[in-house]
Amino acid sequence: MREFAYQKASDVPDAVALLDADPQARFLAGGTNLVDLMKSGVERPARLVDVRQLPLDRVESTPEGGLRIGATVTNGDLAAHPEVRSRYPMLAQAVLAGASGQLRNMATVGGNLLQRTRCAYFTDPTKPCNKRAPGSGCPAVQGEHRNHAILGASGHCVSVHPSDMAVALAALDAVVHYETADGPGELPIGWFYLPVARTPHRETALPAGALITHVSLAPLPAAARSRYRKVRERASYAFATGSVAAALDVRDGVVHDVRLAFGAVASRPWRARAAERVLTGASADAETFAAAADAELAAARPLPHNGYKVTLMRNLTVAVLSELLEEDAAR
């Protein structure tokens, strides 16, 4: 591991100024992803700026009826918060589906958004990887890619984003707020993650040196009837092979509102807009749910060894929406 300096930030402006003065510095909160990457040599910061003690650790209701989630709120506290559990259950379920209890008690909301892919070629500095070393190639295209992308990939990168939480936030139209040396800014989560294209090393639209301060959720009545379902290779702590975050509002047998996002199928949380268009205003039944999934997955371009994900995601989408429909009918 490269030697590095360590400094605690006294407040948000101090944190931003420290990173602005040292482009090789990194913010440190829970460290559950960054420290692992430092140990393997993938990340080599010259300085760590500790932001864990900044006053960004609260979940608060907004005057508009939404939620403001601080960047240093731990995943464990987020999942346990009563307002999250009652008004945005898919978010609580997504967080609980990720990692172990010990990791959730360390990992933070801001860090979760910025965690990097677990692709084995990326995490091994001895292997080429366009995400880690631009222009070096993507060996996963012809190599091990069973759990890699089927949507939105390119020949330059076929890795998937690992976050469960971010999938739920994508379905909920979350907004990411940040602070820079030039002042505050915000990014809707749909714009926060960049498409792979030819520059997979550019993962987010955050300005250089930006510190995420909080995430905001608008009031969304449909979210109270929502679910996150994750498929993984073992029941214990494991990254997803596919996941669905869904909120469904059905009135008189017709889909009035729906929010749908997929995980572990692309380099970023995948908002299923095509499926939502099919569902909105249509009859709420398994046939419509399947047609919506097919519409979204028509854009899938699986690799030789991950085509199973197309069938998995189709079946998972139908199952989750059907379960929400049954719950709605039972009320």
TIGUBA-86969 format. One record per residue (C-alpha): residue number from 1; z negated, y, x negated. Coordinates in Angstrom, 2 decimals. Example, Ala and Ser with C-alpha at 12.3 -4.5 7.8 and 13.67 -1.06 7.14 Angstrom:
2
+-----+---------+---------+---------+
|  nr |       w |       v |       u |
+-----+---------+---------+---------+
|   1 |   -7.80 |   -4.50 |  -12.30 |
|   2 |   -7.14 |   -1.06 |  -13.67 |
+-----+---------+---------+---------+
***
This chain:
331
+-----+---------+---------+---------+
|  nr |       w |       v |       u |
+-----+---------+---------+---------+
|   1 |    0.00 |    0.00 |    0.00 |
|   2 |    0.84 |    3.46 |   -1.27 |
|   3 |   -2.11 |    5.72 |   -2.00 |
|   4 |   -2.53 |    8.43 |    0.61 |
|   5 |   -4.70 |   11.43 |    1.41 |
|   6 |   -6.88 |   11.50 |    4.51 |
|   7 |   -7.96 |   14.55 |    6.48 |
|   8 |   -9.58 |   15.08 |    9.87 |
|   9 |   -8.07 |   17.76 |   12.07 |
|  10 |  -10.57 |   20.24 |   13.49 |
|  11 |   -8.47 |   21.16 |   16.53 |
|  12 |   -4.90 |   20.87 |   17.83 |
|  13 |   -3.53 |   23.93 |   15.95 |
|  14 |   -5.11 |   22.62 |   12.75 |
|  15 |   -3.52 |   19.19 |   13.24 |
|  16 |   -0.09 |   20.68 |   13.83 |
|  17 |   -0.44 |   23.01 |   10.82 |
|  18 |   -1.43 |   20.14 |    8.53 |
|  19 |    1.64 |   18.13 |    9.46 |
|  20 |    3.88 |   21.17 |    9.32 |
|  21 |    2.74 |   21.75 |    5.74 |
|  22 |    3.38 |   18.14 |    4.70 |
|  23 |    6.49 |   16.43 |    6.15 |
|  24 |    5.33 |   13.12 |    4.64 |
|  25 |    2.10 |   13.16 |    6.64 |
|  26 |    1.46 |   11.15 |    9.80 |
|  27 |   -0.99 |   11.56 |   12.66 |
|  28 |   -3.61 |    8.82 |   12.92 |
|  29 |   -5.45 |    7.97 |   16.14 |
|  30 |   -6.19 |    4.29 |   16.82 |
|  31 |   -3.93 |    3.14 |   13.99 |
|  32 |   -3.19 |   -0.21 |   15.62 |
|  33 |    0.53 |    0.06 |   14.83 |
|  34 |    0.69 |    2.60 |   12.00 |
|  35 |   -1.86 |    0.88 |    9.75 |
|  36 |   -0.11 |   -2.48 |   10.13 |
|  37 |    3.17 |   -0.87 |    9.09 |
|  38 |    1.46 |    0.78 |    6.14 |
|  39 |    0.09 |   -2.57 |    5.00 |
|  40 |    3.57 |   -4.12 |    5.07 |
|  41 |    5.14 |   -1.14 |    3.31 |
|  42 |    7.35 |   -0.09 |    6.23 |
|  43 |    5.44 |    3.20 |    6.65 |
|  44 |    4.42 |    5.05 |    3.47 |
|  45 |    2.82 |    8.35 |    4.49 |
|  46 |    1.47 |   10.64 |    1.80 |
|  47 |   -1.30 |   11.86 |    4.13 |
|  48 |   -3.00 |   10.74 |    7.32 |
|  49 |   -4.17 |   13.48 |    9.67 |
|  50 |   -6.88 |   12.00 |   11.89 |
|  51 |   -6.65 |   13.34 |   15.46 |
|  52 |   -8.98 |   10.83 |   17.12 |
|  53 |  -11.82 |   13.34 |   17.52 |
|  54 |   -9.71 |   16.05 |   19.16 |
|  55 |  -10.60 |   16.85 |   22.80 |
|  56 |   -7.63 |   14.93 |   24.21 |
|  57 |   -9.54 |   11.94 |   25.57 |
|  58 |   -9.83 |   12.63 |   29.29 |
|  59 |   -8.05 |   11.49 |   32.44 |
|  60 |   -8.11 |   14.30 |   34.99 |
|  61 |   -6.68 |   14.96 |   38.43 |
|  62 |   -4.28 |   17.89 |   38.60 |
|  63 |   -4.30 |   20.58 |   41.31 |
|  64 |   -0.98 |   19.16 |   42.57 |
|  65 |   -2.54 |   15.75 |   43.15 |
|  66 |   -1.22 |   14.00 |   40.05 |
|  67 |   -2.95 |   12.94 |   36.84 |
|  68 |   -3.23 |   14.39 |   33.35 |
|  69 |   -3.82 |   11.70 |   30.72 |
|  70 |   -4.96 |   12.85 |   27.29 |
|  71 |   -3.17 |   11.51 |   24.23 |
|  72 |   -6.30 |   10.01 |   22.67 |
|  73 |   -7.44 |    8.22 |   25.82 |
|  74 |   -7.76 |    4.60 |   24.78 |
|  75 |   -5.71 |    1.98 |   26.55 |
|  76 |   -8.92 |    0.31 |   27.64 |
|  77 |  -10.26 |    3.47 |   29.27 |
|  78 |   -6.90 |    4.18 |   30.90 |
|  79 |   -6.70 |    0.75 |   32.50 |
|  80 |  -10.29 |    0.99 |   33.78 |
|  81 |  -10.02 |    4.50 |   35.23 |
|  82 |  -10.52 |    4.35 |   39.03 |
|  83 |   -7.81 |    6.95 |   39.77 |
|  84 |   -5.27 |    5.03 |   37.72 |
|  85 |   -6.22 |    1.72 |   39.34 |
|  86 |   -6.01 |    3.06 |   42.89 |
|  87 |   -3.10 |    5.53 |   42.71 |
|  88 |   -0.94 |    4.05 |   39.94 |
|  89 |   -1.86 |    0.34 |   39.78 |
|  90 |    1.33 |   -0.60 |   37.91 |
|  91 |    0.10 |    1.53 |   35.00 |
|  92 |   -3.30 |   -0.15 |   34.86 |
|  93 |   -1.65 |   -3.58 |   35.07 |
|  94 |    0.85 |   -2.73 |   32.33 |
|  95 |   -1.89 |   -1.60 |   29.95 |
|  96 |   -3.96 |   -4.72 |   30.64 |
|  97 |   -0.90 |   -6.88 |   29.96 |
|  98 |   -0.57 |   -5.43 |   26.46 |
|  99 |   -2.54 |   -6.55 |   23.41 |
| 100 |   -6.12 |   -7.85 |   23.38 |
| 101 |   -9.27 |   -6.19 |   24.62 |
| 102 |  -10.23 |   -5.21 |   21.08 |
| 103 |   -6.87 |   -3.57 |   20.45 |
| 104 |   -6.90 |   -1.78 |   23.81 |
| 105 |  -10.25 |   -0.26 |   22.88 |
| 106 |   -8.67 |    1.23 |   19.73 |
| 107 |   -5.08 |    1.99 |   20.75 |
| 108 |   -4.36 |    5.39 |   22.31 |
| 109 |   -1.88 |    6.66 |   24.87 |
| 110 |   -0.03 |    8.85 |   22.37 |
| 111 |    0.18 |    6.08 |   19.81 |
| 112 |    1.34 |    3.58 |   22.40 |
| 113 |    4.28 |    5.81 |   23.27 |
| 114 |    5.25 |    6.03 |   19.60 |
| 115 |    4.75 |    2.41 |   18.59 |
| 116 |    7.71 |    0.89 |   16.79 |
| 117 |    9.68 |   -2.28 |   17.37 |
| 118 |    8.29 |   -5.66 |   16.36 |
| 119 |   11.73 |   -6.90 |   15.27 |
| 120 |   11.11 |   -9.18 |   12.27 |
| 121 |   13.91 |   -7.55 |   10.28 |
| 122 |   12.36 |   -4.12 |   10.79 |
| 123 |    8.86 |   -5.20 |    9.80 |
| 124 |   10.05 |   -6.93 |    6.61 |
| 125 |   10.92 |   -4.35 |    3.93 |
| 126 |   12.88 |   -6.98 |    1.99 |
| 127 |   15.44 |   -7.21 |    4.80 |
| 128 |   18.14 |   -4.65 |    5.71 |
| 129 |   17.50 |   -2.69 |    8.90 |
| 130 |   19.27 |    0.42 |   10.20 |
| 131 |   16.10 |    1.54 |   11.96 |
| 132 |   14.10 |    1.45 |    8.73 |
| 133 |   16.88 |    2.15 |    6.19 |
| 134 |   19.83 |    3.87 |    7.91 |
| 135 |   23.18 |    2.42 |    6.94 |
| 136 |   21.80 |   -0.87 |    5.61 |
| 137 |   22.93 |   -2.94 |    8.60 |
| 138 |   21.46 |   -4.93 |   11.47 |
| 139 |   21.09 |   -8.61 |   10.53 |
| 140 |   19.65 |   -9.40 |   13.96 |
| 141 |   23.13 |   -9.15 |   15.51 |
| 142 |   24.14 |  -12.39 |   13.80 |
| 143 |   20.64 |  -13.64 |   13.05 |
| 144 |   17.44 |  -14.18 |   15.02 |
| 145 |   17.75 |  -12.24 |   18.26 |
| 146 |   16.36 |  -14.45 |   21.01 |
| 147 |   14.01 |  -11.70 |   22.20 |
| 148 |   16.30 |   -8.77 |   21.51 |
| 149 |   18.16 |   -6.29 |   23.71 |
| 150 |   20.64 |   -7.06 |   26.47 |
| 151 |   20.99 |   -3.46 |   27.70 |
| 152 |   21.85 |   -0.23 |   25.90 |
| 153 |   22.15 |   -1.79 |   22.43 |
| 154 |   24.82 |   -1.17 |   19.82 |
| 155 |   26.13 |   -2.89 |   16.73 |
| 156 |   23.72 |   -0.72 |   14.76 |
| 157 |   20.53 |   -2.03 |   16.40 |
| 158 |   19.62 |   -4.65 |   18.99 |
| 159 |   15.81 |   -4.44 |   18.82 |
| 160 |   13.60 |   -3.81 |   21.85 |
| 161 |   10.79 |   -1.35 |   22.47 |
| 162 |    7.45 |   -3.21 |   22.54 |
| 163 |    5.34 |   -1.04 |   24.86 |
| 164 |    4.18 |   -2.26 |   28.27 |
| 165 |    2.58 |    1.06 |   29.16 |
| 166 |    5.79 |    3.01 |   28.54 |
| 167 |    7.68 |    0.84 |   31.04 |
| 168 |    5.27 |    1.80 |   33.81 |
| 169 |    5.39 |    5.45 |   32.74 |
| 170 |    9.20 |    5.33 |   32.91 |
| 171 |    9.06 |    4.06 |   36.49 |
| 172 |    6.55 |    6.80 |   37.35 |
| 173 |    8.67 |    9.63 |   35.89 |
| 174 |    5.91 |   10.65 |   33.50 |
| 175 |    6.23 |   13.81 |   31.43 |
| 176 |    5.14 |   13.85 |   27.77 |
| 177 |    3.55 |   17.10 |   26.60 |
| 178 |    3.30 |   18.08 |   22.95 |
| 179 |    2.34 |   20.89 |   20.60 |
| 180 |    4.29 |   22.15 |   17.58 |
| 181 |    3.94 |   25.00 |   15.10 |
| 182 |    6.29 |   26.94 |   17.40 |
| 183 |    4.21 |   26.31 |   20.51 |
| 184 |    3.95 |   23.75 |   23.32 |
| 185 |    6.77 |   21.73 |   24.85 |
| 186 |    7.37 |   18.84 |   27.21 |
| 187 |    9.83 |   16.00 |   27.68 |
| 188 |   10.39 |   13.88 |   30.78 |
| 189 |    9.99 |   10.32 |   29.63 |
| 190 |   13.61 |    9.61 |   30.56 |
| 191 |   14.60 |   12.03 |   27.78 |
| 192 |   11.76 |   11.19 |   25.42 |
| 193 |   13.34 |    8.01 |   24.01 |
| 194 |   16.77 |    8.35 |   22.45 |
| 195 |   19.61 |    5.86 |   22.97 |
| 196 |   20.42 |    3.65 |   19.98 |
| 197 |   24.03 |    4.76 |   19.40 |
| 198 |   24.69 |    5.09 |   15.66 |
| 199 |   21.26 |    6.48 |   14.77 |
| 200 |   18.61 |    3.88 |   15.67 |
| 201 |   16.19 |    5.45 |   13.16 |
| 202 |   15.91 |    8.45 |   15.52 |
| 203 |   13.71 |    6.94 |   18.19 |
| 204 |   12.39 |    9.91 |   20.17 |
| 205 |   13.37 |   13.48 |   20.96 |
| 206 |   10.03 |   14.83 |   19.73 |
| 207 |   10.49 |   17.75 |   17.33 |
| 208 |    9.44 |   17.11 |   13.75 |
| 209 |    5.68 |   17.46 |   13.32 |
| 210 |    4.96 |   17.47 |   17.07 |
| 211 |    1.59 |   16.23 |   18.29 |
| 212 |    1.53 |   14.58 |   21.71 |
| 213 |   -1.33 |   16.17 |   23.65 |
| 214 |   -1.12 |   14.54 |   27.06 |
| 215 |    1.02 |   12.76 |   29.64 |
| 216 |    1.29 |   14.01 |   33.20 |
| 217 |    2.03 |   12.05 |   36.36 |
| 218 |    3.19 |   13.72 |   39.55 |
| 219 |    1.71 |   12.64 |   42.89 |
| 220 |    3.73 |    9.66 |   44.07 |
| 221 |    2.60 |    7.97 |   47.30 |
| 222 |    4.82 |    4.93 |   46.67 |
| 223 |    2.99 |    4.27 |   43.40 |
| 224 |   -0.12 |    3.17 |   45.28 |
| 225 |    1.91 |    0.08 |   46.21 |
| 226 |    3.17 |   -0.89 |   42.80 |
| 227 |    3.08 |   -3.75 |   40.34 |
| 228 |    3.76 |   -4.59 |   36.72 |
| 229 |    4.76 |   -8.14 |   35.89 |
| 230 |    5.26 |   -9.39 |   32.35 |
| 231 |    6.83 |  -12.64 |   31.16 |
| 232 |    5.81 |  -13.78 |   27.69 |
| 233 |    5.99 |  -16.94 |   25.66 |
| 234 |    2.25 |  -17.63 |   25.91 |
| 235 |   -0.48 |  -16.55 |   28.30 |
| 236 |   -2.58 |  -14.90 |   25.61 |
| 237 |   -1.75 |  -11.70 |   23.74 |
| 238 |    2.03 |  -11.62 |   23.17 |
| 239 |    4.87 |   -9.15 |   23.47 |
| 240 |    7.09 |   -9.43 |   26.53 |
| 241 |   10.32 |  -11.38 |   26.77 |
| 242 |   10.92 |   -9.38 |   29.94 |
| 243 |    8.91 |   -7.19 |   32.29 |
| 244 |    9.30 |   -5.23 |   35.52 |
| 245 |    7.43 |   -2.17 |   36.78 |
| 246 |    8.08 |   -1.57 |   40.46 |
| 247 |    6.87 |    0.67 |   43.29 |
| 248 |    8.17 |    0.04 |   46.81 |
| 249 |    7.83 |    2.07 |   50.00 |
| 250 |    9.24 |    0.25 |   53.06 |
| 251 |    9.36 |    1.77 |   56.52 |
| 252 |   10.61 |   -0.14 |   59.57 |
| 253 |   12.16 |   -2.75 |   57.32 |
| 254 |   14.13 |   -0.23 |   55.26 |
| 255 |   13.46 |    0.83 |   51.67 |
| 256 |   12.39 |    4.46 |   51.86 |
| 257 |   11.48 |    4.91 |   48.18 |
| 258 |   11.61 |    2.65 |   45.14 |
| 259 |   10.86 |    3.03 |   41.44 |
| 260 |   11.98 |    0.32 |   39.05 |
| 261 |   11.91 |   -0.04 |   35.27 |
| 262 |   12.52 |   -2.97 |   32.92 |
| 263 |   10.79 |   -3.77 |   29.63 |
| 264 |   11.75 |   -5.83 |   26.58 |
| 265 |   15.46 |   -5.58 |   27.36 |
| 266 |   16.44 |   -2.41 |   25.46 |
| 267 |   15.40 |   -0.16 |   22.60 |
| 268 |   13.53 |    1.98 |   25.12 |
| 269 |   11.93 |    1.43 |   28.54 |
| 270 |   14.90 |    0.86 |   30.85 |
| 271 |   14.85 |    2.80 |   34.13 |
| 272 |   16.84 |    0.69 |   36.60 |
| 273 |   18.74 |    3.51 |   38.31 |
| 274 |   21.64 |    1.37 |   39.52 |
| 275 |   19.21 |   -1.03 |   41.20 |
| 276 |   17.33 |    1.88 |   42.80 |
| 277 |   20.57 |    3.21 |   44.28 |
| 278 |   21.33 |   -0.15 |   45.86 |
| 279 |   17.83 |   -0.46 |   47.28 |
| 280 |   17.30 |    3.02 |   48.70 |
| 281 |   18.11 |    3.06 |   52.39 |
| 282 |   18.91 |   -0.67 |   52.46 |
| 283 |   17.11 |   -3.45 |   54.29 |
| 284 |   14.10 |   -4.79 |   52.44 |
| 285 |   14.79 |   -8.46 |   51.88 |
| 286 |   15.39 |  -10.95 |   49.09 |
| 287 |   19.16 |  -10.68 |   49.41 |
| 288 |   19.08 |   -6.93 |   48.87 |
| 289 |   16.63 |   -7.30 |   45.99 |
| 290 |   18.97 |   -9.77 |   44.28 |
| 291 |   21.97 |   -7.49 |   44.82 |
| 292 |   20.04 |   -4.61 |   43.28 |
| 293 |   19.12 |   -6.67 |   40.23 |
| 294 |   22.73 |   -7.79 |   39.85 |
| 295 |   23.92 |   -4.18 |   40.00 |
| 296 |   21.59 |   -3.20 |   37.18 |
| 297 |   22.29 |   -6.25 |   35.05 |
| 298 |   26.06 |   -5.88 |   35.38 |
| 299 |   25.81 |   -3.66 |   32.30 |
| 300 |   24.03 |   -6.35 |   30.26 |
| 301 |   25.70 |   -7.41 |   27.03 |
| 302 |   23.65 |  -10.36 |   25.81 |
| 303 |   23.94 |  -11.77 |   22.33 |
| 304 |   24.69 |  -15.49 |   21.74 |
| 305 |   21.03 |  -16.54 |   21.96 |
| 306 |   19.42 |  -14.18 |   24.48 |
| 307 |   21.57 |  -14.56 |   27.58 |
| 308 |   18.62 |  -16.21 |   29.31 |
| 309 |   17.15 |  -12.73 |   29.73 |
| 310 |   19.77 |  -11.82 |   32.35 |
| 311 |   18.63 |  -14.65 |   34.63 |
| 312 |   14.97 |  -14.00 |   33.79 |
| 313 |   15.20 |  -10.32 |   34.72 |
| 314 |   17.12 |  -11.05 |   37.93 |
| 315 |   14.52 |  -13.55 |   39.09 |
| 316 |   11.61 |  -11.39 |   37.97 |
| 317 |   12.93 |   -8.34 |   39.83 |
| 318 |   13.37 |  -10.30 |   43.05 |
| 319 |    9.92 |  -11.86 |   42.70 |
| 320 |    8.08 |   -8.58 |   42.08 |
| 321 |    9.82 |   -6.70 |   44.90 |
| 322 |    9.26 |   -9.62 |   47.28 |
| 323 |    5.56 |   -9.69 |   46.43 |
| 324 |    5.26 |   -5.96 |   47.11 |
| 325 |    7.08 |   -6.44 |   50.43 |
| 326 |    4.69 |   -9.22 |   51.44 |
| 327 |    1.69 |   -7.08 |   50.54 |
| 328 |    3.07 |   -4.21 |   52.60 |
| 329 |    3.59 |   -6.50 |   55.60 |
| 330 |    0.04 |   -7.82 |   55.33 |
| 331 |   -1.46 |   -4.33 |   55.64 |
+-----+---------+---------+---------+
***
